[in-house]
Amino acid sequence: MKVRDRYAPSPTGLQHIGGIRTALFNYLFARSQNGKFVLRLEDTDRTRSEDCYVQNLYDTFEWLGVKWDEGPDNGGAFGPYVQSERSALYQKYARELLENGHAYYCFCSAERIEKVRQEREAAHSSETGYDRVCRNIDPKEAAKRADSGEACTVRLKIPLGETTHFHDHLLGGIEWKNDDVNPDPVLLKTDGFPTYHLANVVDDHLMEISHVLRAQEWLSSTPLHVIMYRCFGWTPPEYCHLPMVMGQDGKKLSKRHGATSIDEFRKQGYLPDALLNYIALLGASYEEGKEIYTLDELAQRFSLEKLNKAPAVFDYKKLEWYNGQYIRMKSGEELSALCLPYAVGAGLFGEKGKEPSPQQRAVFTAALPLVKERLVFLGEVPEKIAYLFSEPELPPADEFIPKKSDLASTIELLRHGLEIIKPLAQVPNDEDAENFIKAEAEKRGVKLGDLMMPLRVAITGSRVSPPLFGSLRILGAELSLARVQRALEKITFRL
């Protein structure tokens, strides 16, 4: 069988983790089988579909580096790939179902349907959905009324008293009583636009989709779709309903757990490779003992047999670990290019949006190796290295004082620092710089840690900062000396 699968989002919102996981698994499965991965836009919800969400979809997948073989933007043999451009097809197949007795015209108004719902609710009835009042209208009479222009929808005639059977690749054999299927759902709306169910089935058949991989929340729609396939006399695709993605609390992943839209992760400074690597592991296994994969490696190892039935838990801490790993795999040039937009946006080089001067760009590039090993997000860079571009605000005097020391001793330590800071800043590498300051600490009879603590705070404005020796080399001897002098004056004033 030639494998053809698809990602068929509705452009009614931003791309989020669940949707991207579905798209990624379809992409990986198609690549693992030398098949085709198709993008189709299911924009039948005309009140909520917006062009901005279509653009968000394109921007997201371009950023992630996941490409489809056929779609609205690159075409293909089965287009158009936008449902709003296929209306005539859906009307044709709705008429076919009417003609063979598998569908009927419904003339019930929205007001009547709502009234029935309210009456059932008041009576505490267990009945739900449409009450099938139009199902028994003579087809000829119904057709005559529809042809005369009376407002109507087209509904599927669900076979009553039967059971629908289908096989799911992950869940096995499924049986579903037709009495529990959505009662005679609308296929074609009064405006001639299809509902999701009709468009989905018609498109999957006409586009020769062989496998439907989608989230388990769509499982309840599958019996209805299988019924429609049989009404048309078509063979359904193979189904595989993917495990849900949950938060740490066992509930479906949502905004209450943190970021879920890909835009949010992108703005925070996640790398696309890290995000893809982690998402690919949500509900699937690949190779024991291996955690880092390229997209090609994931495609080579992906298998439906390795999917998990249990829900996948989205662990933000684990994703952060992945992001840190991918950051550390970047070259200095790559990391500089990735981090620069965050620095410009944060106003690191002056006002927000200002590009760096050549001198500032050189400092920025030189500073990245100081923070690379500690970065979790690209967006952390401006705050971590801001002290190299402007004098940091000095903290209270207590922050300068090493453990088991006092203010008077700290002032003396800074005076030692004042004497050694210029030659220390001129030492060309960390190893020699460490040997130099160790010797100075020993010569002056002070502990190395005690000597370095107030110097670090004077230079960076914080006890926790990037490496001191590298910071001194970037700032230079004169600026480093001036900062130690400023710090000494501040805490001496406290004595």
DODRENGU-10316 format. One record per residue (C-alpha): residue number from 0; residue in three letters; x, y, z. Coordinates in Angstrom, 2 decimals, decimal comma. Layout:
DODRENGU-10316
k;r;u;v;w
NUM;ALA;X;Y;Z
...
This chain:
DODRENGU-10316
k;r;u;v;w
0;MET;0,00;0,00;0,00
1;LYS;1,26;3,45;-0,91
2;VAL;1,23;5,52;2,26
3;ARG;-0,43;8,92;2,10
4;ASP;-1,28;10,72;5,32
5;ARG;-2,19;14,28;6,16
6;TYR;-2,32;17,09;8,67
7;ALA;-5,69;18,79;8,33
8;PRO;-5,95;21,69;10,79
9;SER;-8,78;24,17;11,07
10;PRO;-7,36;27,72;10,82
11;THR;-9,26;28,94;13,85
12;GLY;-6,37;29,41;16,27
13;LEU;-2,61;29,38;16,71
14;GLN;-0,63;26,21;16,18
15;HIS;-0,15;24,44;19,51
16;ILE;1,67;21,45;20,97
17;GLY;-1,10;18,90;20,33
18;GLY;-1,54;19,88;16,70
19;ILE;2,19;19,94;16,03
20;ARG;2,57;16,48;17,60
21;THR;-0,14;15,16;15,25
22;ALA;1,51;16,82;12,24
23;LEU;4,95;15,56;13,24
24;PHE;3,82;11,95;13,67
25;ASN;2,13;12,04;10,26
26;TYR;5,27;13,53;8,73
27;LEU;7,54;10,94;10,36
28;PHE;5,28;8,04;9,39
29;ALA;5,11;9,17;5,76
30;ARG;8,89;9,59;5,61
31;SER;9,49;6,21;7,28
32;GLN;7,35;4,53;4,59
33;ASN;8,59;6,57;1,61
34;GLY;5,06;7,95;1,40
35;LYS;3,54;11,40;0,98
36;PHE;2,67;13,91;3,69
37;VAL;-0,20;16,24;2,78
38;LEU;-1,38;19,53;4,28
39;ARG;-5,09;20,31;3,95
40;LEU;-6,82;23,36;5,41
41;GLU;-10,23;22,47;6,84
42;ASP;-11,74;25,95;6,87
43;THR;-15,42;24,99;6,81
44;ASP;-16,01;26,97;10,03
45;ARG;-16,42;30,29;8,24
46;THR;-17,18;32,28;11,41
47;ARG;-13,91;31,39;13,14
48;SER;-11,43;30,75;10,31
49;GLU;-9,04;33,65;9,79
50;ASP;-6,17;34,34;7,39
51;CYS;-3,87;35,24;10,27
52;TYR;-4,12;31,66;11,55
53;VAL;-3,27;30,31;8,10
54;GLN;-0,18;32,52;8,08
55;ASN;0,68;31,35;11,59
56;LEU;0,54;27,76;10,34
57;TYR;2,94;28,48;7,48
58;ASP;5,30;30,50;9,69
59;THR;5,33;27,79;12,37
60;PHE;6,20;24,95;10,04
61;GLU;8,80;27,01;8,21
62;TRP;10,44;27,72;11,58
63;LEU;10,26;24,04;12,55
64;GLY;11,67;22,92;9,21
65;VAL;8,85;20,43;8,55
66;LYS;7,74;20,39;4,91
67;TRP;4,72;18,74;3,29
68;ASP;4,78;17,11;-0,13
69;GLU;1,42;18,53;-1,20
70;GLY;-0,54;21,46;0,11
71;PRO;-2,19;24,82;-0,56
72;ASP;1,12;26,61;-1,08
73;ASN;2,95;24,05;-3,23
74;GLY;0,07;22,29;-4,96
75;GLY;-0,19;18,65;-5,98
76;ALA;-2,26;16,24;-8,04
77;PHE;-5,22;16,20;-5,61
78;GLY;-5,85;19,93;-5,13
79;PRO;-7,23;22,28;-4,24
80;TYR;-6,09;21,66;-0,66
81;VAL;-8,35;24,26;0,97
82;GLN;-11,87;23,06;1,73
83;SER;-13,55;26,39;1,04
84;GLU;-12,34;25,98;-2,56
85;ARG;-13,98;22,54;-2,89
86;SER;-17,62;23,39;-2,16
87;ALA;-18,96;22,01;-5,45
88;LEU;-17,45;18,61;-4,65
89;TYR;-19,19;18,39;-1,29
90;GLN;-22,52;19,40;-2,77
91;LYS;-22,12;16,71;-5,43
92;TYR;-21,48;13,98;-2,87
93;ALA;-24,26;15,21;-0,59
94;ARG;-26,65;14,85;-3,54
95;GLU;-25,33;11,32;-4,10
96;LEU;-26,21;10,38;-0,52
97;LEU;-29,66;11,93;-0,95
98;GLU;-30,23;9,96;-4,13
99;ASN;-29,23;6,61;-2,66
100;GLY;-31,31;7,13;0,48
101;HIS;-28,46;7,60;2,95
102;ALA;-29,27;11,26;3,63
103;TYR;-32,33;13,51;3,81
104;TYR;-33,33;17,15;3,77
105;CYS;-34,00;18,75;7,15
106;PHE;-36,15;21,88;7,36
107;CYS;-35,89;22,43;11,13
108;SER;-34,84;25,92;12,13
109;ALA;-32,13;26,61;14,68
110;GLU;-34,85;27,99;16,95
111;ARG;-36,83;24,74;16,87
112;ILE;-33,75;22,65;17,60
113;GLU;-32,88;24,90;20,54
114;LYS;-36,44;24,68;21,85
115;VAL;-36,27;20,86;21,78
116;ARG;-32,97;20,98;23,66
117;GLN;-34,43;23,21;26,36
118;GLU;-37,55;21,03;26,74
119;ARG;-35,39;17,92;27,18
120;GLU;-33,27;19,71;29,72
121;ALA;-36,33;20,81;31,67
122;ALA;-37,66;17,25;31,61
123;HIS;-34,24;15,84;32,65
124;SER;-34,33;13,66;29,52
125;SER;-31,28;11,57;28,62
126;GLU;-31,92;12,17;24,91
127;THR;-29,43;14,39;23,10
128;GLY;-28,95;15,66;19,57
129;TYR;-31,40;15,97;16,73
130;ASP;-34,79;14,28;17,21
131;ARG;-34,98;13,12;13,54
132;VAL;-38,35;14,76;12,96
133;CYS;-37,57;15,34;9,25
134;ARG;-36,24;11,82;8,66
135;ASN;-39,68;10,49;7,72
136;ILE;-40,66;13,20;5,26
137;ASP;-41,31;11,66;1,84
138;PRO;-38,07;12,14;-0,17
139;LYS;-39,97;13,47;-3,20
140;GLU;-41,82;16,02;-1,10
141;ALA;-38,58;17,01;0,65
142;ALA;-36,80;17,44;-2,68
143;LYS;-39,64;19,59;-3,97
144;ARG;-39,50;21,83;-0,90
145;ALA;-35,71;22,15;-1,20
146;ASP;-35,92;22,94;-4,92
147;SER;-38,48;25,67;-4,18
148;GLY;-35,88;27,47;-2,08
149;GLU;-37,04;26,55;1,41
150;ALA;-34,14;26,76;3,83
151;CYS;-32,80;23,33;4,67
152;THR;-29,79;21,30;5,62
153;VAL;-28,78;17,80;4,53
154;ARG;-28,47;15,20;7,27
155;LEU;-26,90;11,74;7,26
156;LYS;-29,35;8,91;7,94
157;ILE;-27,59;6,87;10,64
158;PRO;-28,59;3,16;10,39
159;LEU;-30,50;2,47;13,62
160;GLY;-30,13;-0,60;15,82
161;GLU;-26,78;-1,56;14,33
162;THR;-23,18;-1,61;15,52
163;THR;-20,28;-0,10;13,63
164;HIS;-16,97;-1,97;13,73
165;PHE;-13,54;-0,64;12,76
166;HIS;-9,93;-1,32;13,58
167;ASP;-7,56;1,14;15,16
168;HIS;-3,83;0,48;14,76
169;LEU;-3,12;1,44;18,35
170;LEU;-6,34;0,56;20,17
171;GLY;-7,28;-2,59;18,26
172;GLY;-10,85;-3,57;17,36
173;ILE;-13,52;-0,98;18,19
174;GLU;-17,27;-1,56;18,39
175;TRP;-19,65;1,38;18,56
176;LYS;-23,43;1,17;18,79
177;ASN;-25,02;3,38;16,17
178;ASP;-27,54;4,51;18,76
179;ASP;-24,61;6,22;20,51
180;VAL;-23,46;8,03;17,36
181;ASN;-24,40;11,70;16,91
182;PRO;-28,05;11,45;15,77
183;ASP;-28,27;12,14;12,01
184;PRO;-25,61;14,88;11,90
185;VAL;-25,75;17,75;9,41
186;LEU;-23,58;17,18;6,34
187;LEU;-24,46;20,28;4,32
188;LYS;-25,48;23,55;5,98
189;THR;-28,18;25,92;4,76
190;ASP;-25,55;28,07;3,00
191;GLY;-24,33;25,08;1,01
192;PHE;-21,12;24,77;3,00
193;PRO;-20,22;21,32;4,30
194;THR;-19,73;20,40;7,92
195;TYR;-16,43;18,94;9,07
196;HIS;-17,67;15,35;8,78
197;LEU;-18,69;15,42;5,11
198;ALA;-15,69;17,43;3,94
199;ASN;-13,27;15,28;5,93
200;VAL;-14,53;11,97;4,52
201;VAL;-14,86;13,19;0,93
202;ASP;-11,40;14,76;0,96
203;ASP;-9,65;11,81;2,55
204;HIS;-11,17;9,54;-0,09
205;LEU;-10,49;11,79;-3,09
206;MET;-6,97;12,58;-1,92
207;GLU;-6,33;8,84;-1,49
208;ILE;-5,35;9,17;2,16
209;SER;-4,29;5,71;3,30
210;HIS;-3,73;6,40;7,01
211;VAL;-5,39;8,82;9,42
212;LEU;-3,24;9,54;12,46
213;ARG;-5,06;11,89;14,81
214;ALA;-5,57;12,53;18,52
215;GLN;-7,78;10,21;20,55
216;GLU;-10,22;13,06;21,17
217;TRP;-11,44;12,41;17,60
218;LEU;-12,18;8,74;18,31
219;SER;-15,90;9,41;18,86
220;SER;-16,14;10,85;15,32
221;THR;-14,70;7,74;13,71
222;PRO;-17,86;5,54;13,81
223;LEU;-19,73;8,32;12,04
224;HIS;-17,01;8,58;9,40
225;VAL;-16,92;4,82;8,90
226;ILE;-20,70;4,84;8,39
227;MET;-20,29;7,53;5,74
228;TYR;-17,59;5,55;3,94
229;ARG;-19,93;2,58;3,78
230;CYS;-22,80;4,74;2,54
231;PHE;-20,58;5,88;-0,32
232;GLY;-19,30;2,36;-0,93
233;TRP;-15,73;3,43;-0,21
234;THR;-12,99;1,71;1,81
235;PRO;-12,06;3,69;4,96
236;PRO;-8,41;4,56;5,59
237;GLU;-6,47;2,86;8,36
238;TYR;-6,98;4,67;11,64
239;CYS;-4,52;5,32;14,43
240;HIS;-5,74;7,48;17,29
241;LEU;-2,72;8,93;19,05
242;PRO;-2,40;9,11;22,84
243;MET;-3,43;12,38;24,45
244;VAL;-0,87;14,92;25,65
245;MET;-1,44;15,69;29,33
246;GLY;-0,06;18,09;31,89
247;GLN;1,71;16,93;35,03
248;ASP;-1,67;16,92;36,81
249;GLY;-3,08;14,28;34,45
250;LYS;-5,42;16,71;32,69
251;LYS;-5,34;17,60;29,01
252;LEU;-2,49;20,02;28,28
253;SER;-3,77;23,60;28,24
254;LYS;-2,71;27,16;29,01
255;ARG;-3,10;26,55;32,73
256;HIS;-0,01;24,32;32,53
257;GLY;2,07;26,99;30,77
258;ALA;2,88;27,84;27,16
259;THR;1,10;25,68;24,57
260;SER;1,18;27,71;21,34
261;ILE;4,35;27,35;19,33
262;ASP;4,57;31,15;19,12
263;GLU;4,95;31,29;22,91
264;PHE;7,79;28,77;22,90
265;ARG;9,47;30,61;20,04
266;LYS;9,27;33,97;21,83
267;GLN;10,77;32,47;24,98
268;GLY;13,80;31,33;23,04
269;TYR;13,29;27,65;22,35
270;LEU;15,09;26,16;19,38
271;PRO;12,95;24,40;16,76
272;ASP;15,16;21,29;16,81
273;ALA;14,77;20,95;20,58
274;LEU;11,01;21,35;20,39
275;LEU;10,68;18,79;17,57
276;ASN;12,97;16,31;19,33
277;TYR;10,94;16,50;22,54
278;ILE;7,50;16,47;20,89
279;ALA;8,49;13,41;18,85
280;LEU;8,95;11,51;22,13
281;LEU;5,45;12,30;23,43
282;GLY;3,81;8,92;23,07
283;ALA;6,46;7,21;20,97
284;SER;9,77;5,42;21,50
285;TYR;12,67;5,11;19,10
286;GLU;15,96;3,72;20,39
287;GLU;16,80;2,74;23,94
288;GLY;19,44;4,90;25,57
289;LYS;19,33;7,66;22,96
290;GLU;17,67;11,02;23,55
291;ILE;18,98;13,41;20,90
292;TYR;17,74;12,90;17,34
293;THR;17,78;14,84;14,12
294;LEU;14,55;15,01;12,14
295;ASP;15,96;12,49;9,64
296;GLU;16,92;10,09;12,43
297;LEU;13,42;10,30;13,87
298;ALA;11,93;9,51;10,46
299;GLN;14,21;6,51;10,02
300;ARG;13,18;5,07;13,40
301;PHE;9,49;6,00;13,57
302;SER;7,04;3,11;13,74
303;LEU;3,35;2,79;14,57
304;GLU;4,28;-0,33;16,55
305;LYS;6,32;1,83;18,92
306;LEU;3,46;4,15;19,86
307;ASN;2,21;4,05;23,43
308;LYS;-1,42;3,63;24,40
309;ALA;-1,01;5,58;27,62
310;PRO;-1,31;9,38;27,56
311;ALA;1,94;11,30;27,18
312;VAL;2,88;13,77;29,93
313;PHE;4,33;17,09;28,81
314;ASP;7,28;17,88;31,07
315;TYR;8,42;21,50;30,71
316;LYS;11,61;20,80;32,67
317;LYS;12,57;18,02;30,27
318;LEU;11,93;20,32;27,33
319;GLU;14,16;22,94;28,95
320;TRP;16,90;20,31;29,23
321;TYR;16,57;19,56;25,53
322;ASN;16,74;23,23;24,69
323;GLY;19,91;23,65;26,71
324;GLN;21,48;20,67;24,95
325;TYR;20,71;22,07;21,51
326;ILE;21,99;25,52;22,47
327;ARG;25,30;23,98;23,47
328;MET;25,55;22,19;20,13
329;LYS;25,49;25,51;18,25
330;SER;28,67;27,11;16,98
331;GLY;29,57;30,58;18,20
332;GLU;28,45;32,11;14,92
333;GLU;25,14;30,23;14,92
334;LEU;24,40;31,13;18,53
335;SER;25,20;34,79;17,92
336;ALA;22,77;34,93;15,00
337;LEU;20,04;33,19;17,02
338;CYS;20,44;35,37;20,12
339;LEU;20,90;38,74;18,43
340;PRO;17,17;39,38;17,77
341;TYR;16,43;38,87;21,48
342;ALA;19,17;41,32;22,40
343;VAL;17,89;43,92;19,92
344;GLY;14,31;43,44;21,15
345;ALA;15,38;43,84;24,78
346;GLY;17,24;47,09;24,10
347;LEU;20,65;45,69;25,00
348;PHE;22,37;48,11;22,60
349;GLY;20,41;51,18;23,66
350;GLU;16,72;51,65;23,04
351;LYS;14,54;48,68;22,06
352;GLY;14,94;47,72;18,43
353;LYS;18,34;49,37;18,04
354;GLU;20,90;47,32;16,14
355;PRO;24,42;47,02;17,62
356;SER;27,37;49,09;16,49
357;PRO;30,38;47,11;15,22
358;GLN;32,02;47,48;18,65
359;GLN;28,86;46,33;20,46
360;ARG;28,50;43,40;18,07
361;ALA;32,07;42,35;18,86
362;VAL;31,39;42,50;22,62
363;PHE;28,15;40,55;22,14
364;THR;29,86;37,78;20,19
365;ALA;32,72;37,61;22,71
366;ALA;30,27;37,41;25,63
367;LEU;28,22;34,44;24,39
368;PRO;30,81;31,77;25,29
369;LEU;30,63;33,05;28,89
370;VAL;26,92;32,15;29,18
371;LYS;26,51;29,36;26,63
372;GLU;26,89;26,50;29,13
373;ARG;24,26;27,98;31,45
374;LEU;21,64;29,02;28,90
375;VAL;18,23;27,39;28,91
376;PHE;16,51;29,89;26,59
377;LEU;17,88;32,20;23,92
378;GLY;15,86;35,00;25,48
379;GLU;17,96;34,87;28,67
380;VAL;21,04;36,28;26,96
381;PRO;20,32;40,04;27,21
382;GLU;19,79;39,95;30,97
383;LYS;22,80;37,72;31,59
384;ILE;25,27;39,93;29,74
385;ALA;23,72;43,38;30,24
386;TYR;26,54;44,32;32,66
387;LEU;28,99;44,26;29,75
388;PHE;27,09;47,03;27,92
389;SER;26,28;49,38;30,78
390;GLU;27,37;49,80;34,37
391;PRO;25,22;47,56;36,54
392;GLU;23,39;48,97;39,51
393;LEU;25,40;47,99;42,55
394;PRO;23,55;45,93;45,16
395;PRO;23,52;46,69;48,91
396;ALA;26,88;46,46;50,67
397;ASP;25,91;43,16;52,32
398;GLU;26,03;41,45;48,91
399;PHE;29,77;42,13;48,67
400;ILE;30,59;40,44;51,96
401;PRO;31,86;36,82;51,75
402;LYS;30,61;34,22;54,24
403;LYS;32,06;34,49;57,73
404;SER;33,43;37,93;56,92
405;ASP;32,45;41,52;57,69
406;LEU;32,31;44,91;56,03
407;ALA;35,74;46,08;57,15
408;SER;37,39;42,89;55,83
409;THR;35,49;43,20;52,56
410;ILE;36,74;46,75;52,07
411;GLU;40,27;45,46;52,52
412;LEU;39,59;42,71;49,96
413;LEU;38,41;45,29;47,44
414;ARG;41,55;47,32;48,07
415;HIS;43,57;44,24;47,18
416;GLY;41,37;43,90;44,13
417;LEU;42,06;47,47;43,15
418;GLU;45,77;46,65;42,98
419;ILE;45,46;43,46;40,94
420;ILE;42,45;44,07;38,68
421;LYS;44,33;45,73;35,78
422;PRO;46,97;43,01;35,38
423;LEU;44,30;40,34;35,94
424;ALA;42,17;41,76;33,10
425;GLN;45,15;41,60;30,78
426;VAL;45,87;37,88;31,35
427;PRO;44,95;36,23;28,00
428;ASN;43,29;33,00;29,23
429;ASP;41,40;31,57;32,20
430;GLU;44,07;29,11;33,31
431;ASP;46,77;31,79;33,64
432;ALA;44,27;34,19;35,21
433;GLU;43,40;31,61;37,86
434;ASN;47,06;30,95;38,62
435;PHE;47,67;34,70;38,87
436;ILE;44,86;35,42;41,34
437;LYS;45,67;32,31;43,41
438;ALA;49,21;33,55;43,81
439;GLU;47,98;37,03;44,75
440;ALA;45,54;35,64;47,31
441;GLU;48,27;33,52;48,87
442;LYS;50,72;36,43;48,90
443;ARG;48,17;38,68;50,60
444;GLY;47,08;36,01;53,10
445;VAL;43,42;35,85;52,03
446;LYS;41,20;33,07;50,77
447;LEU;40,81;32,89;46,99
448;GLY;36,99;32,72;47,22
449;ASP;36,89;35,68;49,58
450;LEU;39,01;37,74;47,20
451;MET;36,92;36,89;44,15
452;MET;33,45;37,42;45,66
453;PRO;33,51;41,22;46,07
454;LEU;35,34;41,58;42,76
455;ARG;32,61;39,61;40,99
456;VAL;29,88;41,79;42,50
457;ALA;31,79;44,96;41,62
458;ILE;32,22;43,92;38,00
459;THR;28,86;42,28;37,27
460;GLY;26,52;43,66;39,92
461;SER;25,65;40,20;41,20
462;ARG;27,01;37,27;43,22
463;VAL;25,78;34,91;40,47
464;SER;27,15;35,85;37,08
465;PRO;29,07;34,62;34,05
466;PRO;32,75;33,74;34,60
467;LEU;34,73;36,62;36,07
468;PHE;37,97;36,23;34,12
469;GLY;36,28;36,30;30,73
470;SER;34,20;39,30;31,82
471;LEU;37,35;41,20;32,75
472;ARG;38,98;40,50;29,39
473;ILE;35,91;41,78;27,53
474;LEU;35,54;44,92;29,65
475;GLY;39,25;45,68;29,56
476;ALA;41,62;46,85;32,28
477;GLU;40,46;50,47;32,56
478;LEU;36,69;49,77;32,77
479;SER;37,30;46,91;35,21
480;LEU;39,42;49,16;37,43
481;ALA;36,75;51,88;37,37
482;ARG;34,06;49,45;38,49
483;VAL;36,10;48,17;41,41
484;GLN;36,85;51,75;42,44
485;ARG;33,14;52,62;42,30
486;ALA;32,24;49,60;44,44
487;LEU;34,94;50,40;46,97
488;GLU;33,66;53,94;47,33
489;LYS;30,09;52,71;47,83
490;ILE;30,76;50,23;50,61
491;THR;33,43;52,38;52,29
492;PHE;30,71;54,97;52,71
493;ARG;28,82;52,39;54,83
494;LEU;31,66;51,87;57,31
